Amino acid sequence: MREIKFRSWDGKKMTNDIGLLFIRIPAMANDQIMQFTGLKDKNGKDIYEGDVLIEDIGDSRFYSSICFEKGSFCIESSSKYCVFCLNDYEGDEIDGDTIKLVEVVGNIFENRDLYEISLSKNSEIKELNK
């Protein structure tokens, strides 16, 4: 069973591990609440809804973000639709709860520039000298 935890964005700062009490705290009524996916990136960092990810494949770097759609955590890219469910990773791509191919590089609130790259038609960025 995966760990259930949340974080929130109040428009100015991110607060991690807010627990389930946020439901009854009026001061958090306008906060953006994001749920932990139960998975970690290749560096062991928790992956949350709203995170921006990079995935390096050969000389290409792909940007995407995490959304929750139709009951699943999914990867959102330039199509602006969730196109790949996180639970579809398999085999050599995942080790327990760790996705070995992706790295969390920010989130859609604090790193708006990265989020906009992930939604652009140029979400594949060529970087020969990473």
C-alpha positions as CSV (number, residue, x, y, z in Angstrom):
1,M,0.0,0.0,0.0
2,R,1.3,3.4,-0.9
3,E,1.9,6.2,1.6
4,I,-0.8,8.9,1.6
5,K,0.5,12.4,2.0
6,F,-0.1,15.9,0.7
7,R,1.5,19.2,0.2
8,S,0.0,22.6,-0.5
9,W,0.7,25.8,-2.4
10,D,-0.7,29.0,-0.9
11,G,0.3,31.3,-3.8
12,K,3.6,32.2,-2.2
13,K,5.2,29.0,-0.7
14,M,5.0,25.2,-0.8
15,T,4.3,23.4,2.4
16,N,5.1,19.7,2.5
17,D,3.5,16.9,4.5
18,I,0.4,18.7,5.5
19,G,-1.4,15.6,6.4
20,L,-5.2,15.2,6.1
21,L,-6.1,18.0,8.5
22,F,-6.1,20.5,5.6
23,I,-9.7,19.5,4.9
24,R,-10.9,21.3,8.0
25,I,-8.5,24.3,8.1
26,P,-10.3,27.4,6.7
27,A,-7.0,29.3,6.2
28,M,-6.1,26.7,3.6
29,A,-9.4,26.9,1.7
30,N,-7.8,28.6,-1.3
31,D,-4.6,26.6,-1.3
32,Q,-3.7,24.2,-4.2
33,I,-3.5,20.7,-2.6
34,M,-1.3,18.1,-4.3
35,Q,-1.1,14.4,-3.5
36,F,2.0,12.2,-3.4
37,T,1.9,9.6,-6.2
38,G,3.6,6.9,-4.2
39,L,6.6,6.9,-6.5
40,K,10.0,8.4,-6.3
41,D,12.3,9.8,-9.1
42,K,15.7,8.4,-9.9
43,N,17.3,10.5,-7.1
44,G,14.8,9.2,-4.5
45,K,12.7,12.4,-4.4
46,D,9.0,12.0,-3.9
47,I,6.8,12.6,-7.0
48,Y,3.7,14.7,-6.3
49,E,0.9,15.9,-8.5
50,G,2.0,19.2,-10.0
51,D,5.7,18.2,-10.2
52,V,7.7,19.0,-13.4
53,L,9.8,16.1,-14.6
54,I,12.7,15.7,-17.0
55,E,13.5,12.5,-18.8
56,D,16.8,12.2,-20.7
57,I,16.7,9.8,-23.7
58,G,19.9,9.8,-25.7
59,D,20.7,13.4,-26.6
60,S,17.1,14.6,-26.0
61,R,15.6,16.0,-22.8
62,F,11.8,15.7,-22.4
63,Y,9.9,17.9,-20.0
64,S,6.5,16.9,-18.6
65,S,4.3,17.4,-15.5
66,I,2.2,15.2,-13.2
67,C,-1.6,15.5,-13.2
68,F,-4.4,13.5,-11.7
69,E,-7.0,12.5,-14.3
70,K,-9.8,9.9,-14.3
71,G,-8.5,8.3,-11.1
72,S,-4.8,8.0,-12.1
73,F,-1.7,10.0,-11.8
74,C,-0.5,10.7,-15.3
75,I,2.2,12.5,-17.2
76,E,1.0,15.6,-19.0
77,S,2.9,16.9,-22.0
78,S,2.5,19.3,-25.0
79,S,-0.9,17.8,-25.9
80,K,-2.3,19.3,-22.6
81,Y,-3.8,15.9,-21.9
82,C,-2.6,13.2,-19.5
83,V,-1.0,10.9,-22.0
84,F,0.8,8.3,-19.9
85,C,-0.3,6.9,-16.6
86,L,2.5,6.5,-14.0
87,N,1.5,3.0,-13.2
88,D,2.3,2.0,-16.8
89,Y,6.0,2.1,-16.1
90,E,7.3,-1.4,-16.0
91,G,10.3,-3.7,-16.2
92,D,13.7,-2.0,-16.2
93,E,12.0,1.5,-15.9
94,I,10.9,1.0,-12.3
95,D,12.5,-0.5,-9.2
96,G,10.0,-0.9,-6.5
97,D,8.6,2.6,-6.0
98,T,11.4,4.4,-8.0
99,I,11.0,5.4,-11.6
100,K,14.6,5.3,-12.8
101,L,14.1,7.4,-15.9
102,V,12.7,10.7,-14.5
103,E,13.9,13.5,-12.3
104,V,11.8,16.0,-10.4
105,V,13.1,19.4,-11.4
106,G,10.4,21.7,-9.9
107,N,6.7,22.1,-9.8
108,I,4.1,24.0,-11.8
109,F,3.7,26.8,-9.2
110,E,7.3,27.7,-8.3
111,N,8.8,26.8,-11.7
112,R,6.3,28.2,-14.2
113,D,8.9,28.5,-16.9
114,L,9.6,24.7,-16.8
115,Y,5.9,24.0,-16.8
116,E,5.3,26.1,-19.9
117,I,8.2,24.2,-21.6
118,S,6.5,20.9,-20.7
119,L,3.2,22.1,-22.4
120,S,4.9,23.7,-25.5
121,K,5.2,21.9,-28.7
122,N,8.9,21.9,-28.1
123,S,8.8,19.8,-24.9
124,E,11.7,17.9,-26.4
125,I,14.8,20.0,-25.9
126,K,18.0,19.0,-27.7
127,E,20.9,19.3,-25.3
128,L,24.1,17.7,-26.6
129,N,26.2,19.0,-23.7
130,K,24.1,18.4,-20.6
